């Protein structure tokens, strides 16, 4: 089991982010996720909004071992450019990138010249992109006349060794789980850690894997778990914080969200994280520290540092 951390929502200045990731590496965390491809300047005018790919590269080059993940969204990238950028980083720092992709968008994307498409179209775009990326990484000459990806004998160098760079896809809905079945090495379960919801999504994924001839058990699992180490637990305040930081779960009832939050002293949080990871068969559980202040995040890293259940 490889424990990771998530540091999202542009809460941290660059210097703070670097300090947290370097400390996480020293404490034995396997991966750190930071903000990815977003266009949040329309709603985050009061703080810096750092480019996710640039930050990912910089963190990899300022650390030694820890993997760095930040989400890549198809509407931000040409497929061949994405394949070459990733292959180049893999050549410079082998095994350090957690290549994480999905279809998320922001309402303000059109302000930046980015298309605002329905989810069904973005799913098709991701499917085409990953098919192209895999071929380009193998060193093939790729031609594609797709709905969203058009390539004419495109080639990428350097070549990424087969199987050396896993693809992680964030997904919860039926159609996107089909993309997971066709392309993912890691399923980033885009759900709160609620066993009933994860089980339903797993059943959909298994059916999709059967349809394309893949073994669903060969796809490992990652899931972000909202965790707060604190002496006095205020359920109402925690629920409000979760809702503010995870608006994409607006349709999940409060009672289920409350079950999914890990809060209390360090020992309690470590026990709950281990229980959730075991129940949901997570190879890559991720402690979600998004929205925290620097000092709070640092204290939490120290309190929940890998060991015991997470060796």
N, C-alpha and C positions, 0 to 999 in steps of 0.2 A: 504494500500500500504506500502510495507516494502523496504526501500531504502538500497542498499548495495554498497560496493566498491570493486574494483579489483586492486590488487597490483602484477602484473606479470612481467615476463621477468628477474627475478633475479637481479633487479635494486638495491634492498635495502640489506644492511647488516642486520644480525639478530637483532641487537640493534635498528636499524631504523624501521624495520618491526614491532617489538614489540611496539615501541612508537606509530607508526601510528595506529595500531589496537586498542591499549588501548585508544588512543584519539578518534578514531571512536566510540568506545563503549560509552565513556563519552558524546559524542555529539548526541547519539541516533540512530546511524546507526544499522540496523538489522543484517547485515552479512558482512563478509570480505572474499574475495576469494584471495588465494595466490597460488604460483606455485605448481603444482601437480607432477604426475609421469612423469619425463622427463629424457632424457639422453643427456644433452646439454653440457657436458664437452668438446666435440669435437669442439664446436663453442663458448664456453664461458670460455676459459682458463684464461682470465684476471681477473675473479672475482669468488667469492664463488658461488657454485651451491648447495643449501641446499635441502635435501630430503623432498619432499612435505608432506609425511605422518608424518614424525617426527615433522616438523614445525607445521602442523595442530594440533597434540596432544599438543605440547608445548604452542601454542597460546591459545588453549582452557583452559589449566590449569593455564594460567597467566591472564585470564580475567574471568568475572563473568556472562555475559549475551549474548554477541554478538555471533552469529553463525559463524563458520569457514568452508569455503569450499575450497577444492583443488581437482583437477580432478584425478580420478582413471581410469587407462587405462588397458584393459583386458590383454594385453601381459606382464604386469608387475606382475600379481597376479595369484596364484592358487585360484580357486573359494571358496573353504572351508576356506582357510587362510584369504581371504578378508572378508568373512562373520564373522569369529571369531574376527578378528581385529576390525571391525566396531562394533560388538556386545559388545566387551570389552570396547571400548571407550564410547559407549552409556550407559553402566553400570556405568562407572566412572563419566561421565558428561552428564546426560540425556538431550536430546534436543539441544545439542550444535553443533553437526556435521551437516553440509550441505553435504549430501552424493551425490556427483556429479560424473557422469561417462560418458565415451564416448569411441571412438575408435582411437583417434589421434595417430600418430607415428612420429618418427624423422628419417631422413636418416641415422644417425649414430647409431641407435639402435643395428644393428648387432655387432658393436664393443663391446657391453656389453653382448653379448650372447642372445639378444632378437630377436625373429623372425620378419622378414619383410614380411608381408602378404598383399595382396590386400585388398582394403576396404571391398569388399563383404565378404571375410573370417573373417575379424575383426568384422563385423556386426553380423555374425552368432555366433561368439565367445561371443560377448557381450550378445546376446539373451540367449544363453545357461547359461552363468554366472549368469545373473539376475534371471532366473528361479530357478537355484540352490540356490542362495542367499536367495530368498524369502522363500523357503522351510526350509532352515537351520535356518533362523531367527524365524520361527514359532515353532522350536523345533522338526521338523520332522526328521526321519531317511531318508536321501536322497541317492538314487542310480541313477546314470546317466551314460549311455554309449554313450555320444555325440561325435561329431566330434572333439571338443576341451576340453570338460569337462568330466572327468571320475571319478565318485565317487562310492564307495561301502559301502552303509549303513553309510554314514558320518553323524555325529551329531555335533551340536555346542551348547555350553552353555557359557554364559547366553543366555536366549531366549529374543528376541526383541519383545515387545508388538505389536500386529497387528495394523498397521496404524500409529505407533508412530514415525517411521523413514522414512520420504518421500525419494523416489528415484528421483533424478534430472538427466536428460539425455540431453546432448548437441547434437543437431541434426539440419540438414537442408535438407539433401537429402531424396528422396522418401523411400529407403529401411530402412534407419536408423529411419525415422519417424514411420515406422512400429513397430520398437522396442519401441519407445516412446508410441505408442498406447497400446502395450501389457504390459508395465512394469512401465511407469513413473507416478509419482505424480506431478512433475514439468517438464515442457518442457523448457530447456535452449535453446532459439532460436539462433542458431549459424549463424546469419545473421546481417548485419548492420540494423539499425532501419528505413528501407525503406518499407512503407506500402504495396506497390505492391508485393514485394518479400515475406514479411511475410504472406500476404493474400494467395498467391499461396501455400506456405508450409502448412498453416492452412487447406486449402482445402484437401491437401493430407492426413494430419493427421486425419481430420474428416472422410474421406473415410476409412482409416485404422481402426479407432475406431469403425465405423459401422460394419466393417467386423469381429471384434473380440468381439462385444457386449459391448463396453465401451462408456460412455458419454464423448465426447471430452471436454465439458465444465467443467468437474470435474478435468481436468488437468490444473494446474495453469501455469503461464508463467514468465520466467525470460529472460532478454536480457541485454547484456553489451553495454553501450553507451559511446563512446569516447568523453570525455568532458575536456575542458581546459578553466579555468578562466584567462582571460588576457585582459589588457586594449587595446592593439593594436593587431588586428587580421590580420595575414598574411595567406591568404587561401592557397598559394602555399606551404608554410612551414608546415602548418597543414596537407595538403594532403600527403606530403612526409613523415611526421612522422607517419601518419596513415598507409601508405603503408609499412613502415619499421616494424612496430609493429604488423601488421595484414596481413601477406603474404598470408594467406588462402583465402583472399577476392580478390586475384589478378584478377579474371575474372569479377569483378564488375566495371563498367565504372567510370571514375573520377567524372563525373557529379552526379552520384548517391552517391558516397562516400562523396562528398562535402555537399550534402543534409543531410547526416547522422551525420556529425560532429557538436557537440555543443561547441561553443566558443564565448567568449565575457565577459562582466562584470557579476558579480554574479547574479544580478536580471534577466538578459537576459537568463543565463544558467538555472536558476531555472525554469523560465517560459517554456523554450524549453523542459526541462526534463519532466515537468508535462504534456505538450502537447503530447509528444511522448508516455509517459506511458499511457495516456488516449486513444490515437488513437490506440495503439497496445494492449490494455487491459493487461498491465503488472502488475501483483501482486508483482513482485520482480525486479524492475528496478535496474541496477547495473551501477554505475559510473566507467568507465574504466580509472584508473590512471596509468596503466602500462607504464613503461619506464620513469616515472618522477624522478627527484631528490627528496630527502627527504623533503627539505624545501618547494618545489613547491607542493608536495602532501599534506603536512600539511596545507598549506594556502588554498588549494582547499577543503579539508575536512571542514575547518572552514567556508569557504564561502558558501558551499552548504549543510551545516548541516541540518538534517531533521527538518521540521517545515512547517507551511503553508500547501502547497499542499501535503506534505509527512507526515502529522500527522497520 
